[in-house]
Amino acid sequence: MAKEYISINIKNNTNGKIPMSIMSNPSNLTDISNQTTEYSWDVTTLSITTENFVVIEYRPNALVDFDSYSTPLLTPTLQGVLDALNTLGIGSFFSTTSGGNTYIKNYDNDYVFGQLDVFDSTGTVVTWNVNCIGTTGNNDVQCGFFFISQSNPYNASTTVPVSFSGQQVDITGVTSNQPTTKIKIKNLTTNTFILNTGLGSGVAYTYSFNAIYGNAYLIDIYDF
């Protein structure tokens, strides 16, 4: 049987280094061969000085809500940002220039990408001061709050950094046997209440809100 040879000519029409596989593997989420949907972020003005974290929103096509993937920026360069993004394991992020602008790009038909943030997690953080007043007697309140990506709630006064705008915070608990439990959520930066309500005894509650990066919040739960 005669040997058959296949000749393939490949041309990259961009000035970026695009990772690809000649023999595409559909089960490999990082393989962007045959992917036609382009995602692009203009990072021309990105200046990395003290930035140390990268966050990107992503979701499967079938879903509506985005998840957020955050990872440390280990090297303060554009290549460091690409290395951080590629730890997500979905598609392959690369950079290219066009018309004097610099872009980070990815191709994927199965996932949708949203906002990309590169920031300093130590310079501007959102803090939470949770007051669960008392644990016995007239102030017997079971309360806590947690980020949507966590399973163990914070249930004591604490300060917690939030890494990006729009991070969801859930407040859950069960009111005590006292007549009224007050639940207050206040944006201390804007001096406005997100929630200020009273509940009866033995009521299970769940409230959610999205944090604004750089703002501080007070979660206050008490009964009387």
C-alpha positions in Angstrom: 0.0 0.0 0.0 1.4 3.3 -1.0 2.1 5.9 1.6 -0.1 9.0 1.6 1.2 12.4 2.6 -0.8 15.4 3.6 0.5 18.9 3.2 -1.0 21.7 5.4 -0.2 25.4 4.9 -0.9 27.5 8.0 -0.9 31.3 8.0 -1.2 33.5 11.0 -2.8 36.7 9.9 -2.2 38.5 13.2 1.0 39.7 14.9 0.3 37.6 18.0 1.5 34.2 18.9 -1.7 32.1 18.8 -1.5 28.7 20.4 -3.1 25.9 18.4 -3.1 22.2 17.9 -2.8 20.7 14.4 -4.7 17.6 15.4 -7.6 19.3 17.3 -8.8 17.6 20.5 -12.4 18.5 21.3 -12.1 17.2 24.9 -9.3 19.6 25.6 -10.9 22.9 26.8 -7.6 24.8 26.1 -7.5 23.8 22.5 -8.8 26.8 20.4 -8.4 25.1 17.0 -11.7 25.4 15.1 -13.0 27.9 17.6 -14.6 30.9 15.8 -16.0 33.1 18.5 -13.5 35.8 19.3 -13.2 37.6 22.7 -11.1 40.7 22.9 -10.0 43.1 25.7 -8.2 46.3 25.0 -5.3 46.5 27.4 -3.4 49.3 25.7 -3.6 51.6 28.8 -2.9 48.8 31.3 0.1 49.8 33.4 1.1 47.2 35.9 2.8 48.6 39.0 1.4 47.2 42.2 -1.3 45.0 40.6 -1.2 41.5 42.0 -4.5 39.8 41.0 -6.4 39.0 37.8 -10.1 38.3 37.7 -12.2 37.3 34.6 -15.9 36.5 34.3 -16.9 33.4 32.3 -19.9 31.1 31.8 -21.0 28.2 29.7 -23.2 29.1 26.8 -26.2 27.4 28.4 -26.1 29.6 31.5 -27.0 33.2 32.1 -25.0 34.1 35.2 -21.3 34.6 35.1 -18.8 32.9 37.4 -15.7 34.9 38.3 -12.2 33.3 38.3 -9.5 35.1 40.3 -5.9 34.2 40.5 -2.7 35.9 41.7 -0.6 37.8 39.2 2.9 36.4 39.9 4.8 38.4 37.2 3.9 42.1 36.8 3.9 42.0 33.0 1.5 41.5 30.1 2.8 37.9 29.8 2.2 37.5 33.5 -1.4 38.4 33.0 -1.7 35.9 30.1 0.0 33.2 32.3 -2.5 33.9 35.1 -5.5 33.8 32.7 -4.4 30.5 31.2 -4.6 28.9 34.6 -8.4 29.0 34.1 -8.0 26.1 31.7 -10.6 27.4 29.2 -9.3 28.4 25.8 -5.9 30.0 25.4 -5.3 33.6 26.1 -2.8 35.5 24.0 -1.9 39.1 23.1 -1.8 40.9 19.8 -1.5 44.5 18.6 -3.6 46.3 16.0 -3.7 49.9 15.0 -1.3 50.8 17.8 -3.5 49.1 20.5 -2.7 46.0 22.5 -5.4 43.3 23.0 -5.8 40.2 25.0 -7.8 37.6 23.0 -9.3 34.2 23.2 -11.4 32.0 21.0 -14.2 29.8 22.3 -17.5 28.6 21.0 -18.7 26.9 24.2 -18.0 29.6 26.8 -18.8 33.2 27.1 -16.2 35.6 28.7 -17.1 38.9 30.4 -15.2 41.6 32.3 -11.5 41.3 32.8 -9.8 43.1 35.8 -6.2 43.5 36.8 -6.0 45.1 40.2 -4.1 45.6 43.5 -5.8 43.5 46.1 -4.0 45.3 48.9 -4.5 48.8 47.8 -8.3 49.1 47.7 -10.4 46.4 49.3 -14.0 46.1 50.4 -14.3 45.4 54.0 -17.1 43.9 56.0 -17.8 44.6 59.6 -20.3 42.0 60.8 -22.0 42.6 64.1 -23.9 39.6 65.5 -24.9 41.1 68.8 -25.0 38.5 71.5 -25.4 34.7 71.4 -27.7 34.0 74.3 -30.7 35.5 76.1 -32.4 38.5 74.5 -29.8 38.7 71.9 -29.8 35.1 70.7 -29.3 35.4 66.9 -28.0 32.9 64.5 -26.4 34.8 61.7 -23.7 34.8 59.1 -22.7 35.9 55.7 -20.6 34.3 52.9 -19.4 34.8 49.4 -21.3 32.8 46.8 -18.2 30.7 46.1 -17.8 29.7 49.8 -19.6 27.1 51.8 -18.5 28.1 55.4 -20.1 31.4 56.5 -18.4 34.2 58.4 -20.5 34.5 61.6 -18.5 36.9 63.8 -17.3 40.5 63.5 -14.6 40.5 60.9 -13.0 42.4 58.0 -12.9 40.5 54.6 -11.4 41.7 51.3 -13.5 41.5 48.2 -11.6 41.1 45.0 -13.9 42.5 42.3 -17.0 44.6 41.7 -20.2 42.6 41.5 -19.1 39.8 43.9 -22.2 38.4 45.5 -22.6 38.3 49.2 -25.3 36.2 50.9 -26.6 36.8 54.4 -28.4 33.9 55.9 -29.7 32.8 59.3 -32.7 32.1 61.6 -34.1 34.7 63.9 -34.3 34.0 67.6 -37.4 33.5 69.8 -37.5 37.2 70.6 -40.3 39.2 69.1 -38.2 41.2 66.6 -34.9 40.7 64.8 -33.4 43.7 62.9 -31.3 43.1 59.9 -29.4 46.0 58.4 -27.0 46.1 55.5 -25.5 49.5 54.9 -23.0 50.9 52.4 -20.8 52.9 54.6 -19.1 54.6 51.7 -22.3 56.1 50.3 -24.0 56.2 53.7 -27.1 54.4 52.3 -29.0 51.3 53.4 -29.3 48.3 51.1 -31.6 46.6 53.6 -33.2 47.7 56.9 -35.9 45.3 58.0 -37.4 43.6 61.0 -38.5 40.0 61.2 -40.5 38.0 63.7 -39.3 35.0 65.8 -38.1 31.8 64.3 -37.9 33.1 60.7 -35.3 31.7 58.2 -33.9 34.5 56.0 -31.7 34.9 53.1 -30.6 38.2 51.5 -28.1 38.9 48.8 -26.4 41.9 47.3 -23.5 42.6 44.9 -20.4 44.4 46.3 -18.9 47.5 44.7 -15.2 47.3 44.7 -13.7 49.9 47.0 -16.8 50.4 49.1 -17.2 49.3 52.8 -20.3 47.7 54.2 -21.8 47.1 57.6 -23.9 44.0 58.2 -25.8 44.4 61.5 -28.1 41.7 62.9 -29.7 41.9 66.4 -32.9 41.1 68.2 -34.8 42.8 71.0 
